[in-house]
Amino acid sequence: MAGPMDSVGRAAKANMLLVVECGHCWHVGRFRANDVAKVVGWNKPLETIRFRCRRCSRKDATVRTQFIDQDHPPKGYIWVLQKARG
């Protein structure tokens, strides 16, 4: 068992997804914890990460973790970090 997921780094080491749900319009986005950790830092607590909703532009989203089952991947699109062109 991976233990409590209190930081992005722990969720990334457990190969988890971050499921972000908007509290206003209920839009859901899924991000690989490893990609989020590269942007916000490995020691960042999950409750302090602020996401802006793509649909309504509000910042009142809740973040929870989800294990990735390789045999049954989650339905829906998983956002992946892209390298910047330069």
Beta strands, then each sheet from edge to edge (+ up, - down):
strand 1: 16-22
strand 2: 28-32
strand 3: 61-67
strand 4: 78-79
sheet 1: 3+ 1- 2+ 4+
end
